[in-house]
Amino acid sequence: MMATIAVEAETYQSDRHFPEPPQAVNPSHAQIITEAAYHAGLSASVKALLAFTTSGNTARLIARFRPRVPISAKPVADLLETA
């Protein structure tokens, strides 16, 4: 049942174009970088966006643009443990 709902919701979203969020008057460095990452991914026709994050804020900032590809967030702590 949940899979059916998810597929229908994703189909609905893919048929619509969401407007980009308004630009901040004084954007933070994080906002500038995530906007650039979104647009770079859009230009390169990537299959997914990967956000390295400590708090989840990076993925949330990318999600504001409602990209048509999945966003994956990887905690930086996980990377330090495997190094």
DSSP file (Angstrom, degrees, kcal/mol; ACC not computed):
  #  RESIDUE AA STRUCTURE BP1 BP2  ACC     N-H-->O    O-->H-N    N-H-->O    O-->H-N    TCO  KAPPA ALPHA  PHI   PSI    X-CA   Y-CA   Z-CA
    1    1 A M     >        0   0    0      0, 0.0     4,-1.9     0, 0.0     5,-0.2   0.000 360.0 360.0 360.0 -47.4    0.0    0.0    0.0
    2    2 A M  H  >  +     0   0    0      1,-0.2     4,-2.6     2,-0.2     5,-0.2   0.880 360.0  54.2 -63.7 -37.4    2.7    2.5    1.0
    3    3 A A  H  > S+     0   0    0      1,-0.2     4,-2.5     2,-0.2    -1,-0.2   0.898 107.1  51.2 -63.4 -39.8    4.7    1.7   -2.2
    4    4 A T  H  > S+     0   0    0      2,-0.2     4,-2.2     1,-0.2    -1,-0.2   0.912 111.3  47.3 -63.0 -43.0    1.6    2.5   -4.3
    5    5 A I  H  X S+     0   0    0     -4,-1.9     4,-2.6     2,-0.2    -2,-0.2   0.915 112.3  49.8 -64.7 -43.7    1.2    5.8   -2.6
    6    6 A A  H  X S+     0   0    0     -4,-2.6     4,-2.6     2,-0.2     5,-0.2   0.918 111.0  48.8 -62.9 -44.2    4.9    6.7   -3.0
    7    7 A V  H  X S+     0   0    0     -4,-2.5     4,-2.2     1,-0.2    -1,-0.2   0.921 113.1  47.4 -62.4 -43.9    4.9    5.8   -6.7
    8    8 A E  H  X S+     0   0    0     -4,-2.2     4,-2.3    -5,-0.2    -2,-0.2   0.912 112.8  48.6 -64.9 -41.8    1.7    7.9   -7.3
    9    9 A A  H  X S+     0   0    0     -4,-2.6     4,-2.3     1,-0.2    -2,-0.2   0.906 112.2  48.3 -65.0 -41.6    3.2   10.9   -5.3
   10   10 A E  H  X S+     0   0    0     -4,-2.6     4,-2.3     2,-0.2    -1,-0.2   0.871 111.0  51.0 -68.1 -36.1    6.5   10.8   -7.2
   11   11 A T  H  X S+     0   0    0     -4,-2.2     4,-1.1    -5,-0.2    -2,-0.2   0.917 109.9  50.3 -64.9 -43.1    4.6   10.6  -10.5
   12   12 A Y  H  < S+     0   0    0     -4,-2.3     3,-0.5     1,-0.2     4,-0.3   0.920 112.7  46.7 -59.8 -45.1    2.6   13.6   -9.5
   13   13 A Q  H >< S+     0   0    0     -4,-2.3     3,-1.5     1,-0.2    -1,-0.2   0.885 106.6  56.8 -67.6 -38.7    5.7   15.5   -8.6
   14   14 A S  H 3< S+     0   0    0     -4,-2.3    -1,-0.2     1,-0.3    -2,-0.2   0.745 101.8  57.9 -67.7 -21.0    7.6   14.6  -11.7
   15   15 A D  T 3< S+     0   0    0     -4,-1.1     2,-0.3    -3,-0.5    -1,-0.3   0.575 103.2  64.2 -82.2  -9.4    4.8   16.1  -13.9
   16   16 A R  S <  S-     0   0    0     -3,-1.5     2,-0.6    -4,-0.3     0, 0.0  -0.847  72.7-138.2-118.2 151.2    5.1   19.5  -12.2
   17   17 A H        -     0   0    0     -2,-0.3    -3,-0.1     0, 0.0    49,-0.1  -0.934  17.8-149.6-108.3 120.4    7.9   22.1  -12.1
   18   18 A F        -     0   0    0     -2,-0.6     2,-0.1    48,-0.3    -5,-0.0  -0.709  22.2-116.5 -86.8 137.1    8.5   23.7   -8.8
   19   19 A P        -     0   0    0      0, 0.0    -1,-0.1     0, 0.0     0, 0.0  -0.388  34.8-101.5 -68.8 150.5    9.8   27.2   -8.8
   20   20 A E        -     0   0    0      1,-0.1    45,-0.1    -2,-0.1     3,-0.1  -0.417  44.3-100.5 -68.2 147.7   13.2   27.8   -7.3
   21   21 A P        -     0   0    0      0, 0.0    -1,-0.1     0, 0.0     3,-0.1  -0.320  48.1 -90.6 -65.6 154.0   13.1   29.3   -3.8
   22   22 A P        -     0   0    0      0, 0.0     2,-0.2     0, 0.0     0, 0.0  -0.324  46.1-105.0 -64.5 147.9   13.7   33.1   -3.6
   23   23 A Q        -     0   0    0     -3,-0.1     2,-0.1     1,-0.1     3,-0.0  -0.509  34.7-114.8 -75.2 141.1   17.3   34.1   -3.2
   24   24 A A        -     0   0    0     -2,-0.2    -1,-0.1     1,-0.1     0, 0.0  -0.414  14.4-129.6 -72.1 150.3   18.3   35.3    0.2
   25   25 A V  S    S+     0   0    0      1,-0.3    -1,-0.1    -2,-0.1    -2,-0.0   0.937 106.1  16.1 -66.2 -47.4   19.3   39.0    0.6
   26   26 A N  S    S-     0   0    0     -3,-0.0    -1,-0.3     0, 0.0    -2,-0.0  -0.725  90.6-161.7-124.9  79.7   22.5   38.0    2.4
   27   27 A P        -     0   0    0      0, 0.0     2,-0.1     0, 0.0    -4,-0.0  -0.279  15.5-122.0 -67.5 147.7   23.0   34.3    1.8
   28   28 A S     >  -     0   0    0      1,-0.1     4,-2.1     4,-0.0     5,-0.2  -0.309  28.9-104.3 -76.5 168.6   25.3   32.2    4.0
   29   29 A H  H  > S+     0   0    0      1,-0.2     4,-2.6     2,-0.2     5,-0.2   0.902 123.7  53.9 -60.0 -40.4   28.2   30.3    2.6
   30   30 A A  H  > S+     0   0    0      1,-0.2     4,-2.6     2,-0.2     5,-0.2   0.903 107.6  49.5 -62.1 -41.8   26.2   27.1    2.9
   31   31 A Q  H  > S+     0   0    0      2,-0.2     4,-1.9     1,-0.2    -1,-0.2   0.899 111.9  48.6 -64.5 -40.5   23.3   28.6    0.9
   32   32 A I  H  X S+     0   0    0     -4,-2.1     4,-2.1     2,-0.2    -2,-0.2   0.924 113.9  46.1 -65.0 -45.2   25.7   29.7   -1.8
   33   33 A I  H  X S+     0   0    0     -4,-2.6     4,-2.4     1,-0.2    -2,-0.2   0.908 113.0  48.2 -67.5 -42.8   27.4   26.3   -2.0
   34   34 A T  H  X S+     0   0    0     -4,-2.6     4,-2.3     2,-0.2    -1,-0.2   0.865 111.0  51.0 -69.5 -33.7   24.2   24.2   -2.0
   35   35 A E  H  X S+     0   0    0     -4,-1.9     4,-2.4    -5,-0.2    -1,-0.2   0.921 111.5  48.2 -65.7 -42.3   22.7   26.4   -4.7
   36   36 A A  H  X S+     0   0    0     -4,-2.1     4,-2.5     1,-0.2    -2,-0.2   0.896 110.8  51.2 -63.7 -39.7   25.8   26.0   -6.8
   37   37 A A  H  X S+     0   0    0     -4,-2.4     4,-2.4     2,-0.2    -2,-0.2   0.911 109.9  49.8 -63.9 -42.5   25.7   22.2   -6.2
   38   38 A Y  H  X S+     0   0    0     -4,-2.3     4,-2.2     1,-0.2    -2,-0.2   0.948 113.8  44.1 -60.5 -49.4   22.0   22.0   -7.3
   39   39 A H  H  X S+     0   0    0     -4,-2.4     4,-2.4     2,-0.2    -2,-0.2   0.866 112.4  52.3 -67.8 -35.6   22.7   24.0  -10.5
   40   40 A A  H  X S+     0   0    0     -4,-2.5     4,-2.1     2,-0.2    -1,-0.2   0.919 111.2  47.8 -64.2 -42.6   25.8   22.0  -11.3
   41   41 A G  H  X>S+     0   0    0     -4,-2.4     5,-1.8     2,-0.2     4,-0.6   0.876 111.2  51.1 -64.2 -37.7   23.9   18.7  -10.9
   42   42 A L  H ><5S+     0   0    0     -4,-2.2     3,-0.7     1,-0.2    -2,-0.2   0.917 112.0  46.2 -65.2 -44.2   21.1   20.1  -13.0
   43   43 A S  H 3<5S+     0   0    0     -4,-2.4    -2,-0.2     1,-0.2    -1,-0.2   0.845 115.1  46.8 -66.9 -34.4   23.5   21.1  -15.8
   44   44 A A  H 3<5S-     0   0    0     -4,-2.1    -1,-0.2    -5,-0.2    -2,-0.2   0.467 103.8-129.2 -88.8  -2.3   25.4   17.7  -15.6
   45   45 A S  T <<5 -     0   0    0     -3,-0.7    -3,-0.2    -4,-0.6    -4,-0.1   0.934  39.1-172.3  52.9  52.0   22.1   15.6  -15.6
   46   46 A V      < -     0   0    0     -5,-1.8    -1,-0.1     1,-0.1     3,-0.1  -0.259  30.2-135.1 -72.6 162.1   23.2   13.7  -12.6
   47   47 A K  S    S-     0   0    0      1,-0.3     2,-0.3    22,-0.1    -1,-0.1   0.685  83.3  -2.4 -89.6 -22.0   21.3   10.6  -11.3
   48   48 A A        -     0   0    0     21,-0.2     2,-0.4    -7,-0.0    -1,-0.3  -0.978  63.8-124.5-161.3 161.3   21.5   11.7   -7.6
   49   49 A L  E     -a   71   0A   0     21,-2.7    23,-3.1    -2,-0.3     2,-0.5  -0.965  20.9-157.0-114.5 132.4   22.9   14.4   -5.3
   50   50 A L  E     -a   72   0A   0     -2,-0.4     2,-0.5    21,-0.2    23,-0.2  -0.944   6.5-166.3-112.6 124.9   25.2   13.4   -2.4
   51   51 A A  E     -a   73   0A   0     21,-3.3    23,-2.9    -2,-0.5     2,-0.5  -0.948  10.6-151.9-114.6 120.8   25.5   15.8    0.6
   52   52 A F  E     +a   74   0A   0     -2,-0.5     2,-0.3    21,-0.2    21,-0.0  -0.810  35.4 163.9 -87.5 127.9   28.2   15.3    3.2
   53   53 A T  E     -a   75   0A   0     21,-2.2    23,-2.4    -2,-0.5    24,-0.3  -0.969  46.0-160.0-148.2 154.4   26.8   16.8    6.4
   54   54 A T  S    S+     0   0    0     -2,-0.3    -1,-0.1    21,-0.2    23,-0.1   0.663 102.4  17.3-103.4 -27.3   27.2   17.0   10.2
   55   55 A S  S    S-     0   0    0     20,-0.0    -2,-0.0     0, 0.0     0, 0.0   0.522 103.2-107.2-122.0 -10.4   23.7   18.1   11.0
   56   56 A G  S  > S+     0   0    0     18,-0.1     4,-1.9     3,-0.0     5,-0.1   0.333  88.1 116.6  94.9  -6.9   21.6   17.4    7.9
   57   57 A N  H  >  +     0   0    0      1,-0.2     4,-2.6     2,-0.2     5,-0.2   0.866  68.7  57.5 -64.9 -37.0   21.4   21.1    7.1
   58   58 A T  H  > S+     0   0    0      1,-0.2     4,-2.0     2,-0.2    -1,-0.2   0.939 109.0  44.6 -60.6 -47.6   23.3   20.6    3.8
   59   59 A A  H  > S+     0   0    0      1,-0.2     4,-2.4     2,-0.2    -1,-0.2   0.882 112.7  52.8 -63.8 -38.1   20.7   18.1    2.5
   60   60 A R  H  X S+     0   0    0     -4,-1.9     4,-1.0     2,-0.2    -2,-0.2   0.900 108.0  50.3 -64.8 -40.4   17.9   20.3    3.7
   61   61 A L  H  < S+     0   0    0     -4,-2.6     3,-0.4     1,-0.2     4,-0.3   0.884 112.2  46.9 -66.6 -37.9   19.3   23.3    1.9
   62   62 A I  H >< S+     0   0    0     -4,-2.0     3,-1.9     1,-0.2     4,-0.2   0.903 105.9  60.1 -67.1 -40.0   19.6   21.3   -1.4
   63   63 A A  H >< S+     0   0    0     -4,-2.4     3,-1.9     1,-0.3    -1,-0.2   0.741  86.8  75.5 -61.9 -23.0   16.1   20.0   -0.9
   64   64 A R  T 3< S+     0   0    0     -4,-1.0    -1,-0.3    -3,-0.4    -2,-0.2   0.804  92.5  54.7 -57.6 -27.8   14.7   23.6   -1.0
   65   65 A F  T <  S-     0   0    0     -3,-1.9    -1,-0.3    -4,-0.3    -2,-0.2   0.521 103.3-136.6 -84.8  -5.1   15.3   23.4   -4.7
   66   66 A R    <   -     0   0    0     -3,-1.9   -48,-0.3    -4,-0.2    -3,-0.1   0.938  25.5-157.3  48.8  58.8   13.1   20.3   -5.0
   67   67 A P        -     0   0    0      0, 0.0    -1,-0.1     0, 0.0     4,-0.1  -0.270  20.0-129.0 -64.5 153.7   15.5   18.5   -7.4
   68   68 A R  S    S+     0   0    0      2,-0.1    -2,-0.0   -54,-0.0   -54,-0.0   0.464  89.2  71.7 -82.7  -1.1   14.1   15.8   -9.6
   69   69 A V  S    S-     0   0    0      1,-0.1   -21,-0.2   -21,-0.0   -22,-0.1  -0.788  96.0 -90.6-111.1 158.0   16.8   13.4   -8.5
   70   70 A P        -     0   0    0      0, 0.0   -21,-2.7     0, 0.0     2,-0.5  -0.293  32.3-141.9 -65.5 150.6   17.2   11.7   -5.1
   71   71 A I  E     -a   49   0A   0    -23,-0.2     2,-0.4    -4,-0.1   -21,-0.2  -0.968  14.7-166.9-112.3 126.8   19.3   13.4   -2.4
   72   72 A S  E     -a   50   0A   0    -23,-3.1   -21,-3.3    -2,-0.5     2,-0.5  -0.953   5.8-154.5-113.9 134.2   21.5   11.2   -0.2
   73   73 A A  E     -a   51   0A   0     -2,-0.4   -21,-0.2   -23,-0.2   -23,-0.0  -0.920   6.4-167.8-109.2 130.3   23.0   12.6    3.0
   74   74 A K  E     -a   52   0A   0    -23,-2.9   -21,-2.2    -2,-0.5     2,-0.1  -0.968  23.0-126.7-117.9 119.0   26.2   11.0    4.4
   75   75 A P  E >>  -a   53   0A   0      0, 0.0     4,-1.0     0, 0.0     3,-0.7  -0.427  11.1-137.2 -64.5 134.9   27.2   12.0    7.9
   76   76 A V  H 3> S+     0   0    0    -23,-2.4     4,-1.8     1,-0.2     3,-0.3   0.842 102.7  64.2 -60.6 -33.9   30.8   13.3    8.0
   77   77 A A  H 3> S+     0   0    0    -24,-0.3     4,-1.8     1,-0.2    -1,-0.2   0.867  97.6  55.7 -59.8 -36.3   31.4   11.2   11.2
   78   78 A D  H <> S+     0   0    0     -3,-0.7     4,-1.3     1,-0.2    -1,-0.2   0.870 106.2  51.0 -63.4 -36.3   30.8    8.0    9.2
   79   79 A L  H  X S+     0   0    0     -4,-1.0     4,-0.8    -3,-0.3    -1,-0.2   0.875 108.3  51.2 -69.4 -36.2   33.5    9.0    6.8
   80   80 A L  H  < S+     0   0    0     -4,-1.8     3,-0.3     1,-0.2    -1,-0.2   0.847 107.4  53.8 -69.1 -33.3   36.0    9.6    9.6
   81   81 A E  H  < S+     0   0    0     -4,-1.8    -1,-0.2     1,-0.2    -2,-0.2   0.829 110.5  45.8 -70.4 -31.6   35.3    6.2   11.1
   82   82 A T  H  <        0   0    0     -4,-1.3    -1,-0.2     1,-0.2    -2,-0.2   0.591 360.0 360.0 -88.6 -10.2   36.1    4.4    7.9
   83   83 A A     <        0   0    0     -4,-0.8    -1,-0.2    -3,-0.3    -2,-0.1   0.485 360.0 360.0 -76.9 360.0   39.2    6.3    7.1
